[in-house]
Each structure stands twice: as C-alpha cells, then as structure tokens.
Amino acid sequence: MTRHMTAQQAPMDPTVRHNPEQSRYEISLDGEVVGIADYYPSGDALVFPHTEIDAELRGRGLGEQLVRGALDDVRSSERKIVPRCWFVAEFVQLNPEYGDLVAA
C-alpha cells in the first residue's frame, strides 16, 4: 500500500470500492490502493476495527472520503455498523447523519 509521488504528479480523484473478498473498503488514487477500512460481519452489522491511509498521504481528507464511501455503501445494503476503529467512531460523531447506522 505504499505510494511514492513526485511533486509534479497530481493524483486523480480518489475512488472508494468495496472489496468483499478481503473484507474491506479501499480508496485508490490512479488505480493504486492507498487506504483501507477493514470490517468483519457480526450478526446484521459490520464491525470496523481498523482504518489506515498511507502515511505520506495522511491529512488530505482521504480517510474521511474512505469512511464516507464505506458507510454510504453499508447504508445501501440496509446493514448497521459497529465502529471499533477510533477514526470511524469519530467520523460518525462529527457527521451525525450517519448516527442511524450505529448498531444499538
């Protein structure tokens, strides 16, 4: 998941996709995975224990885009989430429109 970009290279728009084979959501730049949000099923919910963005790309909003994309996909599947990862929990806290996704 390491990416080295020169100052002249500008990344394309990030893309978030569900990778069910690896039980995670991925965010890619120029077709290269630069961040992940792992999950595992627990009943009718998905537990999110870990989220990671490549160190050199942190602080650019990619984590928020990744989590937003993952949670939008979870909403479309009518499932709930258990935010065990501090980043996912904080995202939900700061974006109350996703609060209804948290399993009771």
Residue pairs with C-beta under 8 A, 6 or more apart in sequence:
1 33
1 34
1 35
1 36
1 52
1 54
2 54
3 29
3 32
3 34
3 54
3 56
3 57
4 56
5 11
5 56
11 29
11 30
12 29
12 30
14 27
14 28
14 29
14 34
14 62
14 65
14 66
15 27
15 28
15 29
16 25
16 26
16 27
16 28
16 65
16 66
16 68
16 69
16 70
16 73
17 25
17 26
17 28
18 25
18 70
18 73
19 25
19 26
23 38
23 39
23 40
24 36
24 37
24 38
24 39
25 36
25 37
25 39
25 66
25 69
25 70
25 73
26 33
26 35
26 36
26 37
26 66
27 33
27 34
27 35
27 36
27 53
27 62
27 65
27 66
27 69
28 34
29 57
34 53
34 54
34 57
34 62
35 51
35 52
35 53
35 54
35 57
35 62
35 63
35 66
36 50
36 51
36 52
36 66
37 48
37 50
37 51
37 66
37 67
37 70
37 85
37 88
38 48
38 49
38 50
38 51
39 46
39 47
39 48
39 49
39 70
40 46
40 47
40 49
41 47
42 82
43 103
44 79
44 80
44 103
45 79
45 80
45 81
45 82
45 103
46 74
46 79
46 80
46 81
46 82
47 81
47 82
47 84
48 70
48 81
48 82
48 83
48 84
48 85
48 88
49 84
49 85
50 85
51 63
51 66
51 67
51 85
51 87
51 88
53 62
53 63
53 66
63 87
63 91
64 91
67 87
67 88
67 91
68 91
68 95
71 81
71 91
71 92
71 98
71 101
74 80
74 81
74 101
75 98
75 101
80 101
80 102
80 103
81 88
81 92
81 101
81 102
81 103
82 102
82 103
83 89
83 91
83 92
83 102
91 98
92 98
92 99
92 101
92 102
